[in-house]
Amino acid sequence: MQESIFSPAYWKAACKELKSLKRLIFAALICALSVVVGALYVTVGENLRVYFTFFITAVGCAVYGPVLGVLVAAVTDTLNFFLFPSGPYFPGYMLSEMVGALIYSAFLYRRKITVLRLFGSKFLVNFLVNVLMGSLWSQILFGKGYLFYLLKSLVKNSLLLPLEVLALAALFSLLIPVFSRMNLLPGHAPKELRRLSFGASAFPVFGLTSLLGGGCSLYYSTTLKSSILVFQILGFVLLAAGALLLLTGLFYNRRQERLIQPGKS
């Protein structure tokens, strides 16, 4: 049964994860992986970096939920600062990590994991945490206007969103069969979690995110003095891919309806 995140049962189950030795060991592993992977990033602008720790955070929160997830996020951010310092310590980034853990947990913990849920969690993390909160932290630390950082972060996160959702879907499709046998995904019987649910929503999800990324890429190309052609090509490619995915989803849905209709008669 999937309890609402506002129900006492949900939070009671999340608190119980603190007493599970298996979950604590898994959380320690997630923390260690996050620290190592967090040291690897690609710089794409002033205080604008591409990190790869979202894979690890999403997997961890799906297993042990929001309470342990928030604690792991706080510890991971602190360890990253002391082991791999890249500037002054700022508690806002810890807050961002904790909010991100809450979002992933709300969508994935004690839930049947689907492409739509992966998209919803990554969409909120990208635009609420990375864009809105991250731009505010950059303004406080570096002094330039909020909109200056907002525009750059918005373009970056919009471009990365379809790729990140696709990568998360690929990762969970591999991990779910393994985790179901290890009983690491709570709230469901193992037979319910043998594979990632690629429903009809997968096509419009990837299609719309590609269109969003393509539109942002074309808009961003109008603000540049160099590398304009690169962003224009990327924008048109993403727009074409998005349109193709939406059309594929349309034909897929119609085909599924035709397959279901004979069974109803």
N, C-alpha and C positions, 0 to 999 in steps of 0.2 A: 504494500500500500504506500502511496506517495502522499505524505502529509504536507499541508501548506506550510510555507516558511514562517507564517504568523501563528502557527499552532504550538502549544506548549510541548507536544510530543516531539516535534521536529527538533527543538532546542534541547530537550532532555536527551534525545538520542545523540545530538552533537556534543553535549557535555560528557556523555559516557565514553566518547572516543578518547578522552584524556586518561581514562583508566585502562584502556586496552593496550597491552604490551605490543601487540602486532602493529597497531596504528602508530604508537610512539616510535617504534623502530622505523616504520615506513616514513614518518614525518622527519626523522633524523636524516634518512637517506635523501629525501626531497630537499631538505635544507642544505646538505652538503653539495648536491648537484646544482642547486640554484646559485650557491656561492661560486662554484667553479665556472658555470656557464655565464653567470653575471659578469664575469671579468672579460667576456668576449662580446664585443659589440662593433657596430659599424657607424662611424660618425658621418652624418649627412648635412650638418649645418651647425650653427652656433647653439650649443647645448641641445642639439637634436641628434639623437642616436637611435639605432635599431638594435634592440635586444632580443634574445631568443629564450629568455626565462619563462615566457608565457606558457610554453609547452609544459614545463615542469609544474608551474603553479596550478594550471588547469587540472592536470592529472592528480596532483596531491589533494586539491580541494574536492574533487569527485570522490576520493576515497575517505578522507577524514573530516570533511565538512568545515563550517565557518569558524567554530571556536578554536580548534587546533590550527586551522588555516590562518587566522589572524595572528596567532602567536608565532607560527613559523615565518610569516611575512615580516614581523617585527624583528625577529632574531636574524633572519637572512639579510635584511637591509643593514642592520648594525654590523654584522660580520663583513659584509661587502665593503662598508666604509673603512673599517679598520684594516682589512687585508689588502684591499685594492682602492685606496683613496684617490679620487680624481677631482677634489675640490673641497670646500668647507662642508662640514656636516650640516645638513638641513633636515629638520624633522618632517617637513612637508612630504618628502619622498617616502618616508616610512608610512605616513598616512595614506599615500597613494597605493603603496603595496598592500596595505591592510584592506582598503576599500576594494581593490581588485580581487583579493582573496574572498571577500564577502560576495562579490558579484558571481565569480565562478562557482562558489558553493551554492548560491541561490538557484543557479540554473542546472547544476550537475550532481549535487549531493543528494542521495536518496531519490534520484530521478532516473527515468529511462532516457539514456543519452541518445539524442538525435542530432542531425545536422542543424535543424532549426534552433535547438537549444545551444549548440556550439556557436552558431551565428549570433544569437541574442547576447550571450555572455561576452563574446569578443567585441561586438558592436558597442556595448556599454563601456567596456574597459577602454577601448580605443578613444571614444569621443567624450566620455565623462571623465575618466581618470587621466588618460594621456593628453588629450587636447585641452579640456577646460581647466582641470587642476594643474596639469603640467605647465601650461602657459602662464598660469598665475605664479607658480614657483619660479619660473624663469624671469618673470618681470621683477619679482622681489629680489632675486639674486643678482641679476645683471642690469637692471635699471631701464631697459628699453620698454616701449609701450606694449601693453597686453596684446593688442591686435597684431603687432609685428610677429610675436611668437605664435599666436593663434593661427594665423594663415599658414605658416610653414608647417606647424604640427597637424593642422587639418588636412593638408595635401598629403603629407607623409602617411598619416594613419588611414586615409581614404584609399591610397594606392596599395598599402600593405594589407588592408582588410580582406579582400578576396583570397589572397595568397595564404594569409594566416588561417582563415577558416578552412581552406582546403587542406592545409598542413595538419591542422587539428583533427579534421575528419579522418585523414589517412592514419594519423597516430592512434586515435581511439579505435579505429577499425582493427588495428593490430593488437592493441592492448586489451580490449574488452574480452575476447575469448580467454586470454591468460588470466586476467583478473577475476573473471567469473569462476574459473576453476579453483582459484585461491581464496574465493569468498571475500574479496577485497572491496567489492562494490555493494554497500549495504542497501537494504530496502527492497530488494528484488530477489527472486529465486534465480539460481544460476541459469536455468533454461530461458529466462527472459532477457539475459544479457550476453547471449552468445556472439552477437555481432552488433555493429553500429546500425541503427535504423536509418537507412537512406530512403526516406519517403518521397512522395511527390513534391514536397516542399524544397528538396535539395536543389532542383533546377532553378526555380525563381530566386532562391537565396543566393546562389552563386551568380546568377544573371544580374540581379539588382546590385550586388556588391561590385561586380565588374563595371557596370554602367556608372556607378558612383565614383569608382576609382578613375575611370576614363574621363569623366567630366571634370574632375578635380585636376587631372593631369593637363588637360587642354587649357583650363583656366590658368593654371600655374605657369604654363608656357608663355602666356601673355604678359607676365610680370618679370620675365627674365631678359637679360641682355645677351646671354650666351646659353648654349645647350638647349636652345628652343626646339630644334628638330627632334632631339631625343624624346622630350616630353610630348611632343605632338604625335610622334609615331606610337609611343606607349599609350597615349590617350586613345588613338583610333583603334589600336589593337584590342584594348580593354573594352571599348564600346562595341566592336564587332563580336568579341567573345561573349559579352553580355547579351547582345541581341540573339546570338546563336543559341545560348543556353535557355533563354526565355522561349524561343520557338521550339526547341527540343522538349522543354517541359510541357508546352501546350500539346504537342503531338503525343507525348508520353501519357498525359492525363486522359486524352481522348481514347488512346489505345486501352488504358486500364478500365475506362468506363465500358468500352465494348466487350472486354473480357468478363466484366462483372454482370452485365445485363443479361446474357443468356442463362446465367445461374439463378437469376431472380425469377425468371419466367417458368 
